[in-house]
Amino acid sequence: MNDIYAEAWKAVEAAGRTPRADGTSPASIRPLFAADPKRFERYSFSADNLLLDISKTSIDEGAMAALLNLARAAKVEEWRSGLSEGALVNATERRRALHMALRAPSGSTTGAGGAAVQAEIQATFARMHAFTQAVHGGAIRGATGERFTHVLNIGIGGSDLGPVMATRALINPASPMVALHLGNVDGHGWRALLATMDPKRTLVLVSSKTFTTQETMANARLVKGWLAETLGEAGAASHMAALSTNLVACAEFGIPSERVFPFGDYVGGRFSLWSAIGLSLALALGWDTFQRMLAGARAMDLHFLKAPLEKNLPVLLALVEVWHVNALGYSRRAVLPYDERLRRLPAHLQQLEMESLGKRVTLEGAPVGRATGPVVFGEPGTSAQHSFMQLVHQGTEPVPVDFILIARPDHPWAENHRILLANGLAQAEGLLSGKDEATVRAEMEKAGADAATIERLLPHRIFPGDRPSTSILLPRLDPFSFGQLIALYEHKVATLGALWGINPFDQWGVELGKQLAGPLLKELELGEPATGAHDSSTEGLLRELLRLRDEG
Ligand SMILES: O=P(O)(O)OC[C@H]1O[C@](O)(CO)[C@@H](O)[C@@H]1O
């Protein structure tokens, strides 16, 4: 850690501890609005039609200066250029992170990853496009001659969450195909899906970067067997395609090379929705929708690469996170999209952010020495208001919230949309303003409550306020704005990697569980725990599960 970087961190952390010149707490937000009628104008920023409002945080001029100084000390500008030019930013796996190259139109140079990478990407896109057209046009059909009406994406983590989220967000009622998803290895999910599918009309995409993931391969074998029951072995093979970097494993599984859509190891799982992993989207939503989504992400890429740090939306979102996590000690963040179509966004962000930023050592392997990625959770509004927002308003630790609001709906029920937006705005307003003792008392007196009731209920009815939120506004939810939104969060995550000095592109933390599952699977097969192989709790639970299973 160099001195400039260490000093910059000290300044940010000190800003979070030190009262402001007017004596107010650095965590308070209301005084900032009281002092500056132009706070919204000053602290809201836009890229194309996407608006980011960070005014409802406690960042003031001094805090912002310290945060921007940290961004410079952490060399965020150099880092973003390295990312786009194919530096080995994923140092622990000695890989590049070239998801931006997937969004670069053919012939472009900025963020395109170089000619060789572009050639690979464009060749796969051309094949995906031709395949999509052939399936939609009926040139590629099922083994019995029927057209494909359903596309089933089998994958997990990044090979599932992105496609599921985008399918729900951009649903196209006129599409010739329905997308289905099988992620978890739990057979109950498969049983629920079975009822909705006809093997003669179902095209199966096995989506796996590595093509070795235990759950995905188990599901792929299950589905292959199900297809073969009706169509025979050869028929089953003609209903399958693979999206992967591991061409050898795809061939071993029996998927011919013309049905394998590859991508490079420079695309991380949680950044892979823009690659061949997006084939289910092209099939279910249409090629144009897929392209518009890439164009939206590309617009955000160019903004991220070119905008100065102080107006750069992903950088500002990252700095807000640092302010909350490191200066103020908030360890959680909630994401509330006020749009039912974005209901899988929180799940996607959980992987994107927590798999990327759940790290305790720096790139050099030393302890980070400060908190890194917060716990991220969320649910669409208004439903979230009736579940966890109680804790956000009145719990002990402030939970910063991302509110995502869409101005124009794609349905005709204007009143419902007004209710939705009013609630989204009200939540953010209420978190900021709270409700003080005098107001609660006056309200209760007006409602005719007696003095004893007022005293008893007063503490329960007070809202502390000064609870932070950021708001993201989109004019409409369409493929372009959806692409912008997801890329905004991707670049925020990359920037946080640079600010914390960690690798946001590896995920060693998921390996241990995978390793330990192997021997346990064997023991479940044999029906006998290996004595002394586990701690007494694991062994005890395994014995009990076996007993209950075998009793039934
Ligand atoms: O696409 P694959 O290789 O099947 O991996 C699925 C997921 O598993 C992980 O490696 C770990 O959970 C994720 O990063 C990845 O998205």
The ligand as an SDF file (V2000), in Angstrom:
LIG
                    3D

 16 16  0  0  0  0  0  0  0  0999 V2000
  -21.0130  -21.4170  -15.6650 O   0  0  0  0  0  0  0  0  0  0  0  0
  -20.4520  -22.4280  -14.7310 P   0  0  0  0  0  0  0  0  0  0  0  0
  -19.0400  -22.7790  -15.0300 O   0  0  0  0  0  0  0  0  0  0  0  0
  -21.3340  -23.6460  -14.6830 O   0  0  0  0  0  0  0  0  0  0  0  0
  -20.4210  -21.7930  -13.2830 O   0  0  0  0  0  0  0  0  0  0  0  0
  -21.5760  -21.3780  -12.6460 C   0  0  0  0  0  0  0  0  0  0  0  0
  -21.2820  -20.4460  -11.5040 C   0  0  0  0  0  0  0  0  0  0  0  0
  -20.4420  -21.0950  -10.5560 O   0  0  0  0  0  0  0  0  0  0  0  0
  -19.5010  -20.1700  -10.0310 C   0  0  0  0  0  0  0  0  0  0  0  0
  -18.2560  -20.4710  -10.5250 O   0  0  0  0  0  0  0  0  0  0  0  0
  -19.3790  -20.2500   -8.5520 C   0  0  0  0  0  0  0  0  0  0  0  0
  -20.6120  -20.2060   -7.9320 O   0  0  0  0  0  0  0  0  0  0  0  0
  -19.9940  -18.8050  -10.5330 C   0  0  0  0  0  0  0  0  0  0  0  0
  -19.0150  -17.8600  -10.5720 O   0  0  0  0  0  0  0  0  0  0  0  0
  -20.5370  -19.1930  -11.8640 C   0  0  0  0  0  0  0  0  0  0  0  0
  -21.3520  -18.1830  -12.3770 O   0  0  0  0  0  0  0  0  0  0  0  0
  1  2  2  0
  2  3  1  0
  2  4  1  0
  2  5  1  0
  5  6  1  0
  6  7  1  0
  7  8  1  0
  7 15  1  0
  8  9  1  0
  9 10  1  0
  9 11  1  0
  9 13  1  0
 11 12  1  0
 13 14  1  0
 13 15  1  0
 15 16  1  0
M  END
$$$$
